[in-house]
Amino acid sequence: MPSEAYQINQTMGLKVEDFAEPTGTSGLYTLRMRKKDGRCVFLDGNRCRIYAARPLVCHFYPVWVRQERPTYTFGVT
């Protein structure tokens, strides 16, 4: 996610801290998207405002990955 956050930063001209927050872990995902009312801050209705620069996890939605030491869990929303 850090490289994806950088991509969003460069494409959209936003500060990383405006749309992402630390996960508090040191694994694969060290940042997570901020939420507003339980939804991604970039959703406008059902449309993504950063579609061209969206993170990889958004490409695979509704499939998700959750890090659970020492493995990863995959699921479908």
C-alpha positions as CSV (number, residue, x, y, z in Angstrom):
1,M,0.0,0.0,0.0
2,P,2.8,2.6,0.6
3,S,3.6,2.6,-3.2
4,E,-0.1,2.8,-4.0
5,A,-0.5,5.7,-1.6
6,Y,2.4,7.4,-3.3
7,Q,0.6,6.8,-6.7
8,I,-2.6,8.3,-5.4
9,N,-0.5,11.2,-4.0
10,Q,1.1,11.9,-7.3
11,T,-2.0,11.4,-9.5
12,M,-4.5,13.3,-7.3
13,G,-2.2,15.8,-5.6
14,L,-3.4,14.7,-2.1
15,K,-1.3,14.3,1.0
16,V,-1.2,10.6,2.0
17,E,-2.4,11.4,5.6
18,D,-5.5,12.9,4.0
19,F,-6.7,9.5,2.7
20,A,-4.7,6.8,4.5
21,E,-3.8,5.9,8.0
22,P,-1.2,3.5,9.5
23,T,-2.5,0.0,10.3
24,G,-0.2,-0.4,13.2
25,T,1.4,-3.5,11.7
26,S,4.6,-4.2,9.9
27,G,3.4,-6.7,7.3
28,L,2.3,-6.4,3.8
29,Y,-0.2,-3.6,4.5
30,T,1.2,-0.8,6.6
31,L,-1.5,1.7,5.5
32,R,-5.2,1.5,5.1
33,M,-7.7,3.8,3.4
34,R,-9.6,6.2,5.6
35,K,-13.3,5.7,5.9
36,K,-16.2,8.2,6.1
37,D,-19.4,6.7,7.4
38,G,-17.9,3.2,6.9
39,R,-17.1,3.9,3.2
40,C,-13.9,4.7,1.4
41,V,-13.2,8.5,1.3
42,F,-13.0,8.4,-2.5
43,L,-16.5,7.0,-3.1
44,D,-18.9,9.5,-4.4
45,G,-22.2,7.7,-4.3
46,N,-21.2,4.4,-6.0
47,R,-18.4,6.0,-8.2
48,C,-14.7,6.0,-7.4
49,R,-13.2,9.5,-7.7
50,I,-9.7,8.0,-8.2
51,Y,-10.6,5.1,-10.4
52,A,-7.5,5.4,-12.6
53,A,-5.2,5.4,-9.5
54,R,-7.2,3.1,-7.2
55,P,-5.3,0.6,-5.1
56,L,-4.9,-3.1,-6.1
57,V,-7.4,-4.2,-3.5
58,C,-10.1,-2.1,-5.2
59,H,-9.3,-3.9,-8.5
60,F,-10.4,-7.2,-6.9
61,Y,-13.3,-5.9,-4.9
62,P,-15.4,-7.7,-3.4
63,V,-12.5,-10.1,-2.7
64,W,-10.4,-9.0,0.2
65,V,-7.2,-10.0,2.0
66,R,-6.7,-9.9,5.8
67,Q,-3.3,-10.4,7.4
68,E,-3.4,-12.9,10.2
69,R,0.0,-13.8,11.4
70,P,1.7,-15.8,10.1
71,T,-0.7,-16.3,7.1
72,Y,-3.2,-14.3,5.0
73,T,-7.0,-14.9,4.9
74,F,-8.9,-14.4,1.7
75,G,-12.7,-13.9,1.4
76,V,-15.5,-12.4,-0.6
77,T,-17.8,-9.6,0.7
